[in-house]
């Protein structure tokens, strides 16, 4: 069973928003319309304010045991009348079970998940099943699982966010917050506010996230720790710089060295695992990435770098929307036992846009800064926006003739999984 400490943390963060009642997901117009059922629904709506989240202490003016009895009886009633496997009744049943789970009836956890999985099979065209599941998993302290369900909605149904209700956008935004995808959550809240015709600044969570970001200043030095962070997402490791708008995949066995921004330059050195050559030898390479913030034009930067190496061949490599200029150079006097040095210097450029740095965000579960008893509190860190200028990027790949083809394949694979924005 998942830690109630984490669940409480989620509730504390979302104090201004009761997102997990889930009644807003149900089309109540398709539910049974009789007096007894309507009375139960009215009662359910009334008690949602107490049961749509978990509370570490019960300080409400209602009897908790009485709520549990009502919810169990309503849940049994739905099971009795749902003879035709009605979708809306199934949704309602899951909502009620999540309320019971929030009231410490944790044995419902498995039944909730099994019911949701059956609904996915029985109603493959209903995106709301994934929405409901996403909300529940977030509230049950499984943040990555909850976020994944929201992503499943976009991947399995419609990737156009404008086609979903604003409540879906709000719930998705909250899932992004819990997984530390702050820029993504801000964009979702902005879209939701625009659809509602209200100012996004009225959203307290949005204001809290916005206030945690600072604008980096041009011509200013920043330390290594201010520029770079290493994190894991879904069992994969990444090196990210919000200031530079960069995300690079990592392998734990690689040697990684980074610098801060100093004199308008920043560097990242990657020494990957040795590559196997055609002669069946393990040979090392290195990759040095330079971020140039001098405001030199890209053509000027590229020409200057090209002049520094004995270039024998020039290629253009397009990966997605990013174009890389590849300058291959050779030096027979170096690495003679490996056929001489043969490497490449790769250049590219990123134009500053108000793109929110969304492309470099991946789901990352929260870590907690401190705890008190059974309650954990999270303090938002200080983050940087992408620096407001264009950035020239140079990538030096140091290799030899014997390993060059393998080095080229390595760097191409690395760039295919890298984000520069």
C-alpha positions in Angstrom: 0.0 0.0 0.0 1.3 3.5 -0.9 2.4 5.8 1.9 -0.3 8.0 3.3 2.5 10.6 4.0 2.8 11.2 0.3 -1.0 11.3 -0.3 -1.2 14.0 2.4 1.5 15.9 0.7 -0.5 15.9 -2.5 -3.5 17.3 -0.7 -1.5 20.0 1.0 -0.1 21.2 -2.4 -3.6 21.2 -3.9 -5.4 22.8 -1.0 -7.0 25.4 -3.4 -8.2 22.7 -5.8 -10.3 19.6 -5.1 -9.5 17.8 -8.3 -10.0 14.2 -7.3 -13.7 14.0 -6.6 -14.0 13.0 -10.2 -17.7 13.7 -10.3 -17.0 16.2 -13.0 -15.9 13.3 -15.2 -19.3 11.6 -15.1 -22.1 12.6 -17.5 -24.8 12.7 -14.8 -27.5 13.2 -17.5 -27.0 9.5 -18.4 -27.4 8.2 -14.9 -30.7 6.6 -13.6 -33.4 9.2 -13.0 -35.5 8.1 -10.1 -36.2 9.5 -6.6 -34.1 7.1 -4.6 -31.1 7.4 -6.9 -31.3 11.2 -7.1 -31.4 11.4 -3.3 -28.2 9.3 -3.1 -26.5 11.4 -5.8 -27.4 14.6 -4.0 -25.9 13.2 -0.8 -22.8 12.1 -2.7 -22.2 15.6 -4.1 -22.7 17.1 -0.6 -20.1 14.9 1.0 -17.6 15.2 -1.8 -15.9 18.1 0.1 -15.0 15.6 2.8 -14.3 12.5 0.9 -12.6 13.6 -2.4 -9.2 13.6 -0.6 -7.4 12.0 2.2 -7.1 13.9 5.5 -4.5 13.0 8.1 -6.8 14.2 10.8 -10.6 14.2 10.8 -11.7 17.7 11.7 -15.0 17.9 9.8 -18.5 18.4 11.2 -19.7 15.0 10.0 -19.2 11.5 11.2 -16.6 9.7 9.2 -18.1 6.2 10.0 -21.5 7.5 8.7 -19.9 8.6 5.4 -18.3 5.1 5.0 -21.6 3.4 5.7 -23.4 5.6 3.1 -20.8 5.1 0.4 -20.7 1.3 0.9 -24.5 1.1 0.6 -24.6 3.3 -2.5 -21.8 1.3 -4.0 -23.7 -1.9 -3.4 -26.9 -0.4 -4.9 -25.0 0.5 -8.1 -23.7 -3.0 -8.4 -27.2 -4.4 -7.9 -28.8 -2.1 -10.6 -26.0 -2.2 -13.1 -27.2 -5.2 -15.0 -26.2 -3.9 -18.5 -22.5 -3.0 -17.7 -23.5 0.7 -18.0 -20.5 3.0 -18.5 -21.6 5.9 -16.5 -22.6 3.7 -13.6 -19.2 2.0 -13.8 -17.5 5.5 -13.6 -19.7 6.4 -10.6 -18.8 3.1 -8.8 -15.1 3.9 -9.2 -15.6 7.4 -7.9 -17.4 6.0 -4.8 -14.6 3.5 -4.2 -12.0 6.3 -4.4 -14.0 8.1 -1.8 -13.9 5.0 0.4 -10.1 4.7 -0.2 -9.7 8.3 0.9 -11.6 7.5 4.0 -9.0 4.8 4.9 -10.9 1.9 3.4 -7.7 1.0 1.6 -8.8 -2.5 0.7 -10.6 -0.9 -2.2 -7.3 -0.1 -3.9 -7.1 -3.3 -5.9 -10.8 -3.3 -6.8 -10.5 0.2 -8.2 -7.6 -0.8 -10.4 -9.2 -4.0 -11.6 -12.5 -2.2 -12.4 -10.7 0.5 -14.3 -8.8 -2.1 -16.4 -12.0 -3.9 -17.2 -13.6 -0.7 -18.3 -10.6 0.0 -20.6 -11.3 -3.4 -22.3 -15.1 -3.1 -22.3 -15.2 0.6 -23.5 -12.1 1.1 -25.6 -13.4 4.3 -27.1 -13.9 6.1 -23.8 -11.0 8.4 -22.8 -12.6 9.2 -19.5 -11.5 5.8 -18.1 -7.9 6.9 -18.4 -8.7 10.3 -17.0 -10.4 8.8 -13.9 -7.5 6.4 -13.5 -4.9 9.2 -13.8 -6.6 11.2 -11.1 -6.8 8.2 -8.7 -3.2 7.2 -9.2 -2.1 10.7 -8.5 -4.1 10.8 -5.3 -2.9 7.4 -4.3 0.8 8.5 -4.4 1.7 6.9 -7.8 2.6 10.1 -9.6 4.3 8.6 -12.7 1.4 6.2 -13.2 -1.1 9.0 -13.0 0.8 11.2 -15.5 1.1 8.2 -17.8 -2.7 7.8 -17.9 -3.1 11.4 -19.0 -0.5 10.9 -21.7 -2.4 7.7 -22.8 -5.4 9.9 -23.4 -3.5 12.1 -25.8 -1.8 9.1 -27.5 -4.7 6.8 -27.8 -7.5 9.3 -28.6 -6.8 12.9 -29.6 -3.5 14.8 -29.2 -5.4 18.1 -29.6 -5.7 19.5 -26.0 -8.4 21.9 -27.3 -10.8 18.9 -27.8 -11.0 18.1 -24.1 -13.0 19.8 -21.3 -11.2 22.4 -19.2 -11.5 20.1 -16.2 -9.3 17.6 -18.0 -6.8 20.3 -18.6 -6.8 21.3 -14.9 -6.4 17.7 -13.8 -3.6 17.1 -16.3 -1.8 20.3 -15.2 -2.0 19.0 -11.6 -0.5 15.7 -12.6 2.3 17.6 -14.3 3.0 19.6 -11.1 3.3 16.4 -9.0 5.8 15.1 -11.6 7.8 18.3 -11.6 6.8 19.3 -15.1 6.2 22.9 -14.1 6.3 24.6 -17.5 4.0 22.1 -19.0 1.5 22.6 -16.2 1.7 26.4 -16.7 0.8 26.0 -20.3 -2.2 23.8 -19.5 -3.4 26.2 -16.9 -3.1 29.1 -19.4 -5.1 27.1 -22.0 -7.7 26.3 -19.4 -8.0 29.9 -18.3 -8.3 31.2 -21.9 -11.0 28.7 -22.5 -12.9 29.9 -19.4 -12.3 33.5 -20.3 -10.6 34.3 -17.0 -7.2 35.5 -16.0 -4.7 32.6 -15.2 -3.3 34.7 -12.4 -6.5 33.9 -10.4 -5.1 30.3 -10.1 -3.1 30.1 -6.9 -1.1 27.0 -8.1 -0.1 28.8 -11.3 1.0 31.9 -9.3 3.1 29.7 -7.0 4.9 28.0 -9.9 5.4 31.3 -11.7 7.0 32.9 -8.6 9.5 30.0 -8.3 11.1 30.9 -11.7 13.7 33.6 -12.2 14.9 35.2 -15.4 18.6 34.6 -16.0 20.5 37.7 -17.0 22.7 38.0 -20.1 26.4 38.6 -19.5 26.2 37.1 -16.0 28.1 34.1 -14.6 26.2 31.2 -13.1 27.5 28.3 -11.1 27.5 24.7 -12.2 24.7 23.8 -9.8 22.6 26.7 -11.1 23.0 25.6 -14.7 22.8 21.8 -14.6 20.8 19.1 -12.9 20.8 15.3 -13.2 17.5 13.5 -12.7 15.9 10.2 -13.5 12.6 9.7 -15.3 11.0 6.3 -15.8 14.3 4.6 -14.9 16.3 6.6 -17.4 18.8 9.3 -16.5 19.1 12.8 -18.0 21.3 15.9 -17.7 19.2 19.1 -18.0 19.8 22.8 -18.1 16.7 25.0 -17.9 18.8 28.1 -18.5 20.3 26.6 -21.7 17.1 24.8 -22.8 18.9 21.5 -23.1 18.2 17.9 -22.2 20.7 15.1 -22.7 20.2 11.4 -22.1 22.8 9.8 -19.8 24.0 6.3 -18.9 25.1 5.8 -15.3 28.5 4.4 -16.4 29.4 7.5 -18.3 31.8 10.1 -16.9 30.0 13.5 -17.0 31.7 16.8 -16.2 30.0 20.2 -16.4 30.8 23.8 -15.8 28.7 26.8 -15.0 28.3 29.8 -17.3 31.5 31.9 -17.2 32.6 34.6 -19.7 29.6 33.7 -21.9 30.6 30.1 -22.2 29.4 26.8 -20.7 30.8 23.3 -21.2 29.7 19.7 -20.8 32.1 16.8 -21.2 30.8 13.3 -21.8 33.1 10.3 -21.7 30.9 7.3 -22.7 31.6 3.6 -22.4 34.2 2.4 -24.8 33.1 1.5 -28.2 33.9 -1.8 -30.0 35.9 -1.2 -33.2 35.9 -3.2 -36.4 39.2 -4.7 -35.2 37.3 -6.0 -32.1 39.0 -3.5 -29.8 37.4 -1.4 -27.1 38.3 2.2 -27.7 37.3 5.3 -25.9 35.9 8.6 -27.3 35.0 11.9 -25.7 32.2 14.4 -26.5 32.7 18.1 -25.4 29.7 20.3 -25.8 30.2 24.1 -25.8 27.3 26.5 -25.3 28.3 29.9 -26.6 26.3 32.9 -25.4 28.4 35.6 -27.0 25.6 36.7 -29.3 27.8 36.0 -32.3 25.9 35.1 -35.4 25.6 31.4 -36.2 27.5 31.8 -39.5 30.3 33.6 -37.7 30.5 31.0 -35.0 30.4 28.1 -37.5 33.1 29.7 -39.7 35.3 30.4 -36.7 35.1 26.8 -35.4 35.6 25.3 -38.8 38.9 27.2 -39.2 40.3 25.6 -36.0 40.3 22.0 -37.5 41.9 20.3 -40.5 38.5 19.6 -42.1 38.3 16.9 -44.8 34.6 16.6 -45.2 31.4 18.5 -44.4 28.0 17.1 -43.8 24.5 18.3 -42.8 22.6 16.3 -40.3 18.9 17.0 -39.8 17.2 15.5 -36.7 13.6 16.6 -36.3 13.6 20.4 -36.7 17.2 20.8 -35.6 20.0 21.1 -38.3 23.5 20.2 -37.4 26.6 21.1 -39.5 29.2 18.3 -39.2 32.8 19.0 -40.0 35.0 15.9 -40.1 38.7 16.3 -39.6 41.7 14.1 -39.6 45.2 14.2 -38.1 47.4 11.2 -39.0 50.1 12.3 -36.5 47.8 11.5 -33.5 46.5 8.2 -32.4 48.8 6.4 -34.8 48.1 3.0 -33.2 44.4 3.5 -34.1 44.8 4.7 -37.7 45.3 8.3 -36.8 42.9 10.8 -35.2 39.6 11.3 -37.0 36.9 13.3 -35.3 34.2 15.8 -36.0 33.1 19.2 -34.8 29.3 19.7 -35.0 27.6 23.0 -34.8 24.0 24.1 -34.4 22.0 27.0 -33.1 18.9 27.5 -31.0 16.8 30.6 -31.4 15.2 32.0 -28.3 11.4 31.7 -28.4 8.7 31.9 -25.7 8.4 28.1 -25.9 8.3 27.7 -22.1 11.1 25.0 -22.1 8.4 22.4 -22.4 10.4 20.1 -24.6 13.0 19.5 -21.9 10.5 18.4 -19.3 9.9 14.8 -18.3 8.0 13.3 -15.4 10.0 13.3 -12.2 8.6 12.2 -8.9 8.8 14.6 -6.0 11.4 14.3 -3.2 10.4 15.8 0.1 12.3 18.6 1.8 11.1 17.9 5.4 8.4 16.1 7.3 6.5 16.4 10.5 4.9 13.3 11.9 2.9 11.7 9.2 2.8 14.8 7.0 5.4 15.7 4.4 5.9 19.2 3.1 7.5 20.2 -0.2 9.1 23.6 -0.7 9.3 24.7 -4.3 12.9 25.1 -5.5 14.2 28.2 -7.4 14.3 27.5 -11.1 15.4 29.5 -14.1 13.7 30.3 -17.3 15.5 29.7 -20.6 17.9 32.6 -21.1 16.6 35.3 -23.4 19.1 35.0 -26.3 20.1 32.7 -29.1 22.7 30.1 -28.3 25.4 28.7 -30.5 26.3 25.1 -29.8 29.5 23.3 -30.7 30.1 19.5 -30.2 33.6 18.2 -30.4 33.8 14.4 -30.9 37.4 13.2 -30.3 37.9 9.7 -31.9 40.1 7.8 -34.3 40.0 6.2 -37.7 39.5 2.8 -36.2 36.5 3.8 -34.2 35.1 6.7 -36.4 32.1 5.0 -37.8 31.0 3.8 -34.4 31.6 7.2 -32.9 29.5 8.8 -35.7 26.7 6.3 -34.9 27.0 7.1 -31.2 26.8 10.8 -31.6 23.9 10.6 -34.0 22.0 8.4 -31.6 22.8 10.8 -28.7 21.5 13.8 -30.7 18.4 11.9 -31.7 17.5 11.7 -28.0 18.8 15.2 -27.1 16.6 18.3 -26.9 18.0 21.8 -27.7 15.5 24.5 -27.6 
